[in-house]
Amino acid sequence: MHRKRKLIRKLNGVLLVASAVLTLALATPGHAVPDESVAASTAQLESNQRHYQVARLVTKLSERAHYTKTRIDNELSIALLKNYIEGLDNNRSFFLAPDINAVNRYRYSLDNSLRSGDMDPVFSIFRIYRERVKQHFDFAFELLKVEPDLTIDETFVFDRSEMPWAASELEMQDVWRKRVKNDLLTLLLADPDKTWEKASETLRKRYERYIKRVDALDSDDVFEGFMDAFAGTLDPHSNYMSPRQSEEYRIHMSLSYQGIGASLQLEDDMVTVLNVIPGGPAAIDGRLKATDHIIGIAQGANGEMVDVIGWMLDDVVQLIRGPAETIVMLQIRPGDSLPGENEYTLDLTRNKIKLEEQAAQSEVLEISRDGQNYRVGVISVPSFYQDFDARGRGEVNYTSTSRDVERLLGELKEKGINGLVIDLRGNGGGHLTEATALSGLFIRNGPVVQLRDTTGKIDVLEDPIPSQIYDGPLVVLVNRFSASASEIFAAAIQDYNRGIVIGQQTFGKGTVQNLYVLDQYAPRSNSDALGQLTLTIGKYYRVTGGSTQNRGVIPDIELPSLVDTSQFGENTKPRALPWDQINPTRYRALSKLDMQVSELTRSQIQRSAMDPNFQYLLQDIESIEELRKQKAISLNLETRKLEQEERHDERLVRENNRRQELGLEPLESFDTLKDEEPPDVLLNQAAEILTDMATLSGAGQTPVLSRAQ
């Protein structure tokens, strides 16, 4: 499913949902549009002075300070309406086509609402949305009173994001009839001992919570969500944070909270893991993966599992958090599985994210080639970190990425290595100064990255390390979740021809953000906190002149991965800033590695064709791709069970074929397969490629002046 920006924002190690939606007066004669007088009985929504002040401040700051100097006009109003509706009902399960037609009359006026602070159109649409939610869930409650026939051969389209809006209430009722049936099937498949009565009760509670949460949204919630939708219309990394969310952000930055260490987002009623934060309990445990869904939470080892499908994200976060050293149980649905399949319970001990657990680590891999043993050093860098507190206290040996890697390099040199792999997989970035400092360990001297601001001024950031620490064969291993500072480092190594980048195309986050505290721009007499605005104010460019934004870093040698690049990455975001280029800066690169890369690629292809682990990975990717293509799912219980068994059997056969080729004992069941730790195929490939580099002759590197793009 194409991932559009929902009303979500990244905050304190999790994504806190912006509880707001567009609200426009929708009273179109002849159409099934809810009566606002009925919807308004739930909660009164009205603008106040703070809304007026925030809207005007955000609008002015955005026009002046955002990198694109975006005009707040009719064109932006059209995009804002689309962005807001997508955030409210991305899966097209609530609004009807007549509602959307009525909303479209406001496509040229939301810019005026921003400038004037008049939120009446916004509140109007929210009332319509809220009534549709109540209407459809009331229908679902009626369905839950009668046990459905699970022997009928019909299908449910679970991904409706690209489908037309339902034309009528009758059409939407059929969508909901199938949705409720699928929700029941999913619960029954996940727990064979669960009865229909228990499953229907679980769903009833789930649906009731959803309605209560929508009803509880007040004027501030609706307003704040609308402002965040506006910021997201500028680009994916700009956002508005309310005073409450600003306080949550402050808590996160001080690391004074305890959780599991994962960034979360809300996708179609389910909390999804965006990434696992290095150094946190989830990263240390190793089982939770990006794209996994958290569908249940229990407190303590023996607590009752609470179904959290349909919950607001910040409410889920509150359940996950708790006192340090206490246990939280999570019910997980793997991201590569269909509803009801392969769900498991994960126990984690809450704790702070520890800087020492984020630290770079090293190991040595032994590679045998033609009767000779090669020692490949590997340094894993999970983030670009720096202990600011220790540095502020004047400590000489404060912890940082570049310092730790320099120390590890010394240890690896003492062990005697033939080459080095820097593993940046899953490294979402961090401190820019650490990215430039780390680059300086591997290049002699020179610029590392260029930064252009909103005025067009360009700053060149230089290598701060006076001498090159390591000059041997070097491979940088990246994947789709290598972003920001990781991309700056990988690009520098690539542009200087200092080493070879292998893996996947990186994320493509090449923009710079600044945080504006709105209270600082308001009259001193203002007593209400106004929140904070994050705006994109600059872009990063490689020394060659090309940006890392949107395009990321293209590896010299591409390796397969289970991560779907069409689902994740900057170029999947509709409003992401485009790639562009500026003039290159002067730098001295080593001789080009084109011929060496060609030879290494040829060797890698030949070797991987004979590698059972590599071939198993390719088969795994193919199998998951087939699942990703599915937009509909059977509503026949026996058919679902049979399909699930067939997938499990097919995977077990593939695994045992792999084990046979490796001389390992076969596994007896799929359950034992789930407990197996998979080999790190890509790291092994990186080590093999590095060994090839070490054995190649005539790979001398002569300094030349380069202005290559």
Summary of the structure (lengths in Angstrom):
residues: 709
radius of gyration: 26.9
end to end distance: 34.0
largest distance: 83.4
contacts: 2388
relative contact order: 0.11
helix: 41%
strand: 19%
